[in-house]
Amino acid sequence: MRKGFGFLKNIVWITELGLSVAAPVVLCVLGSVWLRDRLELGAWVIVLGVLLGVGGSFAALWQNLKELDRQAKEDDDDPGVGFNDHK
């Protein structure tokens, strides 16, 4: 991507990170409330949904941070032109 649009790449990454961290918790809690109402289970189902959602959020956060680290290492591999390399 061109240097001028680097901020768009960062905005997209922040949006993806926010959604991938928030979505598992919201979906698991909504699913557990639905299960509790549909199958007439106790409140333990909601606690289980929260725990599963938080676990999914941490997994998504971990994957995003690993990808960000990988991209940073790729950017560091290109040293560019040194002072003595100019012609």
C-alpha positions, 0 to 999 in steps of 0.5 A: 500500500502506498505511504500516503494511505497508511492511516487508512490501513491503521483505521481498518486494523483498529476497526477489525480489532475492535469487532473481533474482540467485542463480537465473541462476547456479545454473541456468546452472551446473547446465545447463552441468554437465548439458551437459558430462555429456550431450554429453561436452564439456570443462570450458569449458562450465562456465566459459561457464555461470558467465559467462552466469549472472553476466551474467544476475545483473547484468542482474537486479540492474540492472533491480531497482535501476532499478525501485527508483529509479523508485519512489523518484522517484514517492514524491518527486513527492508533496510532501505538505501544506506548513506554509502549506497547512493550514486 
